[in-house]
Amino acid sequence: MLHHSKVKKLGRERKVRRALMRSLAHNLILEGKMITTEAKAKSLRPFIERLVTVAREDTVANRRLVSARLGNDARATSKLFVEIGPKYKDRPGGYVRIVRVGTRAGDGATKAFIGFV
């Protein structure tokens, strides 16, 4: 039973799901926006929101925490702390917007645009 389960499994095992979240987060941070399936976008939102909340204050501990969550990706970590974190310094949350943009032709999956506000 999946009562009170907050984790969307996305049809993947734990390690593969973690790699998917890292990859999606990396792309969103570097590009600022992207189109993916609605389920992946909804799973990505809390992951990114926590990283941005931590990145609002630039300390060594916070950099190490974010870097570990992103798989030691220096470019994404740097951009998060230099550009994105200070931009949302006074905002109490809600850094990411999800908008449905239609369905995918192949399998009918709902596509969604996800980007920073």
trRosetta pair geometry for C-beta under 8 A, 3 or more apart (Angstrom, degrees):
i j d omega theta_ij theta_ji phi_ij phi_ji
2 5 4.3 -75 -169 21 79 133
8 39 6.2 -171 171 -177 148 95
8 42 7.0 84 -22 95 159 102
8 43 4.6 -110 53 -86 127 117
9 12 6.5 -175 164 47 71 59
9 17 6.7 -89 -159 -87 48 146
10 17 5.9 136 51 -118 116 101
10 20 6.9 -133 105 88 153 161
10 39 6.3 154 -104 133 88 120
10 40 6.6 73 -121 -87 134 75
10 43 6.4 -54 -52 -24 125 166
12 16 4.2 -125 -177 96 116 113
12 17 4.4 154 93 -63 117 80
12 20 6.4 124 42 -11 172 141
13 16 5.0 78 57 19 77 107
13 17 6.7 -144 93 -11 31 94
14 17 5.7 -58 -143 36 26 111
14 18 6.3 25 158 -19 64 106
15 18 5.7 -52 -148 35 31 112
15 19 6.5 32 152 -17 63 105
16 19 5.6 -52 -149 37 33 112
16 20 6.4 39 150 -23 64 104
17 20 5.6 -51 -149 33 32 115
17 21 6.6 32 153 -18 64 103
18 21 5.8 -52 -149 35 32 110
18 22 6.5 34 152 -18 64 105
19 22 5.7 -53 -148 36 32 113
19 23 6.2 32 154 -19 65 108
19 71 7.9 58 -122 -72 64 144
20 23 5.8 -58 -148 38 29 111
20 24 6.2 26 157 -15 65 108
20 40 7.4 -103 157 -134 120 112
21 24 5.8 -55 -142 40 30 108
21 25 6.0 30 157 -19 65 110
21 43 7.0 -102 -97 132 102 106
21 44 6.5 175 -136 -105 76 72
21 47 5.2 -155 -171 -118 119 168
22 25 5.8 -58 -144 39 27 110
22 26 6.1 33 155 -24 64 107
22 69 7.5 -174 -103 150 90 57
22 70 5.9 132 -147 -150 90 42
22 71 4.7 62 -164 -17 147 121
22 73 7.7 149 -180 -18 103 131
23 26 5.6 -50 -146 32 29 115
23 27 6.5 25 156 -14 62 106
24 27 5.9 -58 -149 39 30 109
24 28 6.2 28 155 -18 66 109
24 34 7.7 -151 -156 73 77 149
24 36 6.7 6 -130 -67 118 167
24 40 6.3 -164 -101 168 155 112
24 44 4.9 -101 125 -104 136 132
24 47 8.0 81 84 77 111 144
25 28 5.7 -56 -143 39 30 110
25 29 6.2 29 159 -19 66 108
25 44 6.6 -176 -69 -153 73 100
25 47 5.8 -103 -75 125 124 120
25 48 5.7 -179 -123 -82 93 85
25 51 6.8 100 -162 -2 132 159
25 69 7.8 -50 104 133 167 98
25 70 6.2 -124 105 -111 125 88
25 76 7.3 90 125 -180 85 148
26 29 6.1 -59 -148 36 24 107
26 30 6.3 8 161 -6 62 113
26 70 6.2 121 -77 -161 86 102
26 71 7.8 -40 -61 42 125 114
26 73 5.7 -89 -112 177 114 177
26 76 4.9 -93 -130 -72 69 152
27 30 6.2 -64 -142 45 27 101
27 31 5.6 -5 172 9 67 120
27 34 5.6 41 131 -57 115 156
28 31 6.5 -67 -126 53 20 91
28 32 7.3 70 -179 -108 53 3
28 33 7.3 37 -140 -96 71 12
28 34 5.8 -100 -89 10 71 118
28 44 6.9 137 -29 165 152 137
28 48 6.1 -55 99 -99 148 141
28 96 7.9 6 178 -120 142 123
28 114 6.5 -43 -114 110 125 110
28 115 7.6 -165 -151 -110 93 43
28 116 7.8 128 169 -40 96 88
29 32 7.9 17 -178 -69 16 43
29 48 7.7 -172 -62 -131 87 105
29 51 8.0 -68 -79 116 126 144
29 70 7.8 -23 8 -119 156 138
29 76 4.5 84 87 -151 143 95
29 79 5.7 133 157 87 101 121
29 80 5.6 -39 -148 -68 132 94
29 84 6.8 -85 -143 -24 85 155
30 75 6.7 31 -95 127 115 115
30 76 6.0 -72 -50 -95 93 84
30 79 6.4 122 -97 37 57 165
31 34 5.8 79 84 -59 140 97
32 115 6.1 33 144 -150 67 95
32 116 5.8 -73 -160 20 74 111
33 113 6.7 1 -175 -176 107 93
33 114 6.9 173 -151 91 61 46
33 115 3.2 -5 -106 -99 94 115
33 116 7.2 -108 -67 16 76 68
34 113 7.6 175 93 -149 30 57
34 114 6.1 -13 62 60 75 87
34 115 7.3 150 14 -75 48 78
35 101 6.4 -58 -131 42 117 148
35 111 5.7 20 177 177 104 113
35 112 7.0 172 -150 85 64 34
35 113 5.4 -33 -96 -96 79 63
35 114 7.7 151 -100 16 29 71
36 40 4.6 -82 140 83 126 127
36 41 5.4 157 73 -56 103 87
36 44 7.6 74 63 -7 150 145
36 111 7.2 177 103 -150 17 73
36 112 6.5 -26 70 61 62 81
36 114 6.5 -24 30 11 102 118
37 40 4.7 87 60 11 86 103
37 41 6.9 -153 92 -7 42 89
37 104 7.5 -46 -95 -23 89 131
37 109 4.9 -43 -122 154 115 128
37 110 6.6 90 -162 75 73 59
37 111 6.3 -70 -106 -106 43 49
37 112 6.8 40 153 17 21 92
38 41 5.6 -56 -146 38 32 113
38 42 6.2 30 157 -18 67 107
38 98 7.5 98 -141 174 73 125
38 100 6.3 1 -92 -104 122 91
38 109 7.6 -164 16 166 86 84
38 110 4.2 -6 -8 99 128 109
38 111 7.0 144 -39 177 78 4
38 112 4.2 103 -95 -28 66 125
39 42 5.9 -55 -147 37 28 108
39 43 6.5 24 154 -14 62 108
39 109 7.9 -76 9 -164 107 111
39 110 8.0 108 -20 61 77 97
40 43 5.7 -59 -148 40 32 109
40 44 6.0 33 154 -24 67 110
41 44 5.6 -56 -143 36 29 112
41 45 6.7 45 156 -39 62 96
41 98 4.9 128 147 -127 127 121
41 112 4.3 -95 9 86 159 132
41 113 8.0 62 -113 80 151 16
41 114 4.4 -174 -138 -56 108 128
42 45 6.0 -33 -150 8 32 117
42 98 6.7 51 -76 -121 64 172
42 112 7.9 67 -34 46 78 167
43 46 7.6 -61 -172 32 35 94
43 47 7.1 28 143 -12 64 118
44 47 5.4 -69 -157 43 43 116
44 48 5.9 34 156 -17 81 110
44 96 7.9 -139 113 173 91 163
44 114 6.4 65 80 168 132 170
45 48 6.1 -63 -146 40 26 104
45 49 6.0 26 160 -22 66 111
45 96 5.1 -163 -131 85 82 138
45 98 6.4 -64 -71 -40 128 125
45 114 7.2 -132 -73 -142 84 127
46 49 5.5 -53 -138 37 33 114
46 50 6.4 35 162 -21 66 102
47 50 6.4 -60 -159 32 24 107
47 51 6.8 18 149 -14 60 109
47 69 7.8 173 -171 173 91 123
48 51 5.6 -59 -151 38 36 111
48 52 6.2 31 156 -18 71 106
48 95 7.1 -130 128 83 101 115
48 96 5.4 79 91 -52 133 145
49 52 6.0 -56 -146 37 30 108
49 53 6.3 33 154 -22 64 107
49 93 6.6 36 -164 -153 119 83
49 94 7.7 14 -122 -67 120 19
49 95 5.9 159 -114 33 71 103
49 96 6.2 -105 -66 9 86 114
50 53 5.7 -54 -148 34 31 114
50 54 6.5 27 155 -15 65 105
51 54 5.9 -58 -151 39 31 108
51 55 6.0 26 154 -18 67 114
51 66 5.5 98 -149 -128 91 98
51 69 6.2 -153 -92 94 108 146
51 70 7.4 79 -127 -53 143 104
51 80 6.3 -64 151 -153 109 147
52 55 5.5 -59 -140 42 32 111
52 56 6.9 55 155 -45 62 87
52 80 7.1 -128 -98 -159 59 100
52 84 6.0 -91 -121 141 97 115
52 85 6.5 -175 -158 -95 62 62
52 88 5.9 21 168 58 118 150
52 95 4.7 -60 94 32 167 171
52 96 8.0 173 -5 -37 148 95
53 56 6.1 -34 -163 -3 31 114
53 93 7.2 3 -84 -98 114 74
54 57 7.5 -80 180 45 41 82
54 62 5.0 176 168 -151 92 100
54 65 5.9 -108 -178 94 152 129
54 66 5.7 180 99 -64 128 102
55 58 7.5 23 -169 -81 57 68
55 62 6.7 157 -93 158 38 120
55 66 5.8 65 -72 -84 95 155
55 80 4.5 -101 -120 149 158 99
55 81 5.1 -128 -156 -86 98 61
55 84 6.4 30 111 89 144 98
55 85 3.5 -124 133 -83 91 118
56 85 4.8 -167 -87 -168 32 89
56 86 7.5 130 -143 -78 56 31
56 88 6.2 -89 -95 91 105 86
56 89 5.4 139 -158 -112 101 55
57 62 5.9 157 88 -39 81 164
57 85 7.6 -127 1 179 24 129
58 62 6.7 -133 -135 72 24 131
58 63 7.1 40 -158 -55 68 102
58 81 5.1 99 -109 -168 102 111
58 85 6.7 129 -61 105 88 154
59 62 4.6 91 54 9 82 103
59 63 7.0 -145 91 -6 41 87
60 63 5.7 -55 -148 36 31 112
60 64 6.4 29 155 -18 65 106
61 64 5.9 -57 -150 37 30 109
61 65 6.4 32 152 -21 65 107
62 65 5.6 -53 -146 35 33 113
62 66 6.3 27 159 -13 67 107
62 81 7.8 131 113 -103 111 117
63 66 6.1 -58 -145 41 28 105
63 67 5.9 30 157 -21 64 112
63 77 6.4 83 -159 174 78 121
63 81 6.3 -4 -98 -67 92 153
64 67 5.6 -55 -140 39 28 113
64 68 6.3 31 159 -21 63 106
65 68 6.0 -57 -152 34 26 109
65 69 6.6 21 153 -15 62 107
66 69 5.7 -57 -149 38 33 110
66 70 6.2 15 158 -5 68 112
66 77 5.4 136 112 -129 109 93
66 80 6.1 -153 174 93 148 149
66 81 7.3 164 61 -53 159 102
67 70 6.1 -66 -143 48 28 100
67 72 5.4 40 166 -110 94 47
67 73 7.2 -166 -146 44 66 51
67 74 7.4 19 -128 -90 111 50
67 77 4.6 12 -87 -96 80 152
68 71 7.9 45 -176 -68 28 20
68 72 7.0 21 -96 -58 39 71
70 73 4.4 -89 136 34 111 107
70 76 5.2 -154 -175 91 151 131
70 77 5.9 -168 51 -62 145 88
70 80 8.0 -166 -45 -15 152 147
73 76 4.3 25 113 29 121 113
73 77 6.1 151 88 -19 67 91
74 77 5.8 -61 -143 41 28 111
74 78 6.0 29 161 -21 66 110
75 78 5.9 -59 -148 36 26 110
75 79 6.4 20 158 -14 64 108
76 79 5.9 -56 -145 39 30 108
76 80 6.2 35 155 -24 65 107
77 80 5.7 -56 -149 33 29 114
77 81 6.5 12 159 -7 64 109
78 81 6.3 -67 -149 43 28 99
78 82 5.7 8 164 -6 69 119
79 82 6.1 -62 -128 47 26 100
79 83 5.4 -24 -170 29 68 115
79 84 6.5 55 139 -8 76 105
80 83 7.6 -49 -96 53 8 76
80 84 5.0 -43 -139 49 47 122
80 85 5.9 67 153 -35 64 99
81 84 7.8 2 -25 51 15 82
81 85 5.2 0 -129 9 36 140
82 85 7.6 81 19 34 16 102
82 86 7.5 -33 169 6 25 116
83 86 7.2 -91 -167 42 14 97
83 87 6.5 12 157 -25 58 118
84 87 5.7 -62 -153 30 30 118
84 88 6.8 -2 164 5 66 109
84 95 7.9 73 179 -176 105 138
84 116 6.9 -124 -132 -111 108 156
85 88 6.7 -83 -157 47 26 89
85 89 7.2 60 148 -72 63 75
86 89 5.4 -5 -156 -45 44 113
88 91 4.4 -65 -161 41 81 118
88 95 5.3 -15 -108 -107 160 115
91 94 6.9 -110 165 62 115 82
91 95 6.7 122 104 -83 138 80
91 117 8.0 168 -157 73 163 130
94 117 6.6 27 136 -18 81 154
95 116 6.0 -30 161 -140 84 84
95 117 6.0 -140 -166 19 34 103
96 114 6.2 6 -179 -173 111 93
96 115 7.2 165 -151 89 70 22
96 116 6.1 -53 -100 -102 60 48
96 117 6.8 -127 -81 -25 9 87
97 113 8.0 -2 108 108 89 90
97 114 7.2 172 85 -147 49 49
97 115 5.9 -19 57 66 92 72
97 116 7.5 65 13 163 86 10
97 117 5.2 109 -31 -81 107 80
98 112 5.3 6 -171 170 94 130
98 113 7.2 156 -155 80 45 53
98 114 5.2 -10 -102 -100 76 82
99 112 6.5 154 76 -162 36 77
99 113 4.6 -12 61 56 94 103
100 110 6.0 -38 -140 177 110 111
100 111 7.3 114 -160 84 62 52
100 112 5.3 -47 -100 -103 49 82
100 113 7.9 -158 -78 16 3 76
101 111 5.1 -54 66 102 93 101
101 112 6.3 145 8 -120 86 24
101 113 5.1 81 -38 -27 127 97
102 110 7.7 -175 112 -148 25 58
102 111 5.6 0 70 47 67 108
103 108 5.2 -12 178 -156 129 51
103 109 6.6 151 -157 74 75 30
103 110 5.7 -47 -100 -97 73 48
103 111 6.5 159 -121 2 16 87
104 107 5.9 12 90 49 115 73
104 108 6.6 -76 65 -17 73 5
104 109 4.6 8 25 53 120 84
104 110 7.8 -95 -3 -36 83 6
104 111 5.6 113 -53 -48 83 106
106 109 8.0 -6 70 12 85 96
